[in-house]
Amino acid sequence: MTMLLNPHPSTNASNVLAFDHKVRRGPSHWHSIKENNAACRGPLHKAHVDQSYDGAVLRLREQFPNETDFTAVSQKRWQIINIWRPLSPILRDPLALCSAPSVPDTDLLPASIIYLKTGKRNESWTVKKPKPSSSHKWYYKHHQQPTEVILIKCFDSDLTCPARRVPHCAVEDPEHITAADRESVEVRCLVFY
């Protein structure tokens, strides 16, 4: 899916290009399901950023394969922002976001993603193991409703920005461990200035 959206005036963006979307309605252990696991893609409990800095450039190149176009868009400020919302009220596996300045780049490890059918490569970040640092500041919206949308910044080309990326993941709420699987949708966007 690629779609040009009208930017919201408050962002000061000149263009927004929606390049992908994911619907998640499945169990959190979906990675352990061998066959067709993407069909029942559930939430991810592993803290991550969808694109590393290099992964963001790979994504931009995929959308702008012509070198002249790529150079033109990459020389100005650009971002990757996910628009994330639940499809029903969230009790189980709520989305948590980590304050970007509380996670130094040294706490992130690049992880290559290779798509077997196409051979395409992407690169994300995972938060180093064994556990996130106690200095990481995590937040989540309790009982988030479908009308409550979250924007997740995965990349910002502005090197002076204090929040160039935001680690995020699903978290387990012991009060709702037996609730129905979380249902959510995210639209991934390139935002240009």
N, C-alpha and C positions, 0 to 999 in steps of 0.2 A: 504494500500500500504506500503510495506517495501522493501527498495532497498538499497544495499550497493553502495555508490558512491566513485569514486576516489577523494581523497582530493586534493585541490589546493595547490601547493607547498608553496604559500605565507602564508598559515594559520599555517603551521607546524603541522597540525593535522595528526594523524596516520590512522584514519578511520572516515568515515561519513556514517551514517545510516539514509536514508530518511524514515520516519515512517508514514507520513500522508500528505495529500494535501487538499486544499480548493480552489474551484473556486467560485468567487463572481461575479454574474451578476444579480443584482436585485435592488429593491428600498432600500433606507436607513431605511425605516420603516418596514422592513421584520419581525422584532420580533413581531409586532402587528398583523401579518397575522396568524390566528389560525392553519389551517390545512396545513401540509407539508411545513412549512415555511423554512426549510433548503433547499428545492428545488429551492427557489428564494432568496437565501442568498445574501444580499447586504452588503455594508460597515457598519462598526460599528462607531457611533459617540461618544460612551462612551470611555474615556481614560482607557486603560487596559494593562496588560501584560498577555500573553497567559497562562503562568504557574507561580504560586507562587513558592517559594523555595520548599515547601512541594509538590506542584503539579508537579514540575520537577522530584522529587524523585518517585512519583507515576508513571509518564510516563516512567522513566527508568526501574522501576520494571515490568511494563507491557511488555516492550520489552525484558527484561531479567528475566523471572519468576524463573529460576533456581538460587538458592541462591548463589552457587559457582560462576556462571557467573556474577550475580549482584554485588557481593563483588569485583570481579576482576576489573570490569569496574568502579565501584564507588570509588575505592581507588585512582584513578588517576584523573587528571583534565578532566572534560567533560562539554559540553555546549549544550544548545538547541538554534539553530539559524534557523529563518525562511528566506527562499529565496522568495522575493516578487517582482512581476513585473506586470505591466498593460498589458492587452491583446489588448488594443487600447489606443491612446493618452488620458490622463486624463485631463478633464476640471472640471467635477463635483466631489465633495467629495474626494479631494486628500488626500493621506496618510500623516499624520503628525507624527513626532517622537519627543520625549522629551529627552533632554540631561539627561542621567542617574544621574550624580552627582547633578543635580538641584532638584531631587525628592528623599527625604529621605524615608527610608522604613516606617516611621511613617505616611507618606501620602498615604499609600497603604492599602487596605482592602482585606482580602482573600474572595473569592467567590467560593463556591462549585458548580460544574456542575455535575448533575446526568443524565446519559443517561437512559431513561425509558426502552428502549427495552432490554438493556444488564445489567442494574444495575451498570454499571461501573461509577466510580467517578473520577473526575479531579478537580483541584483547580487552579483558576486564581487569578489575582489581579485586582481590580478597583481602580482608583484614588478617594480619598475621596470627598464627596459632601460637600457643594453645588457646588463649582467650584474649579478647580485647583488653586493652589497658584500662586500669581504674581511672585514668585521666580522660577517657572518652566519655562524652556527655550525651546520653541517649534520651530520646523523647518519643512518645507515641500518643495518639488520640484514642482515648478510651471510648468504646462503643461508637466508632466512626460510622456516620450515616452516608448513604449514596449522594446526598447533596453536599457533602464535605469533601472537596477535591484537594489533593496535595500535589504541588509541583516539586519535582526532585531534580536538582541540578546535578547532572552527571559530568559535565565538562564546561569550562569557561576558558577561552583563549586569552583572556586578560590576566597577565602574569601578576598584576598588582592586586587582584581581587582576593580578599581574605577567605572566600569560600569558592574555590575552583571546582570542587566536587563534594558530594555528600554520600558517605557510606549509609547503607540502609539494609534492612532485612525484616523478616517476620519474627515475632517473638512469641514465646509460649506463655499464655495466661493460664495459670493453674486452675482458676475458677471456671474456665470454659473449655477445658481439654476435651470434653465429650460433645461440644457443640458441633453443628454442621460445618463442613469444610468452607473456608473463606472463598468468596467469589469476588473477583476484582478485574478491572481492565486498566491497561496503561497504553497511552499513545506516546510514542517517542518522536521528538521534534528537534530539528535543527533550527536554531534561532539566530537571525542575522541582524547586524546593526550597521 
